[in-house]
């Protein structure tokens, strides 16, 4: 079941399965590595779906601009 994921950058992130993503038009391929995963993370501000590995890496290097803090 899809759920909102807390993250230190305060982006709206939804954890969902490939099947749930398919219901809303996604195909379940990571937008960063082009790999597949049974579960992943949809980052609304980027309109991207990431596998767990790429999501964890991207959260660590993504920065908010000064006016967004």
C-alpha angles and dihedrals in degrees: 000000000000116000138178112253122213114227134176093243093058094232118150102254125176122196110211142153126255089251092054090047091051090057090063096044103271124128101211100244116136111249091216108043100014089233127133130237135176090236131025147156128265110207105202098198090056096034087226136131118215133191112238094261095052093042092055091048094047095050090056095056103032113105132198117229116244095257091053097060 
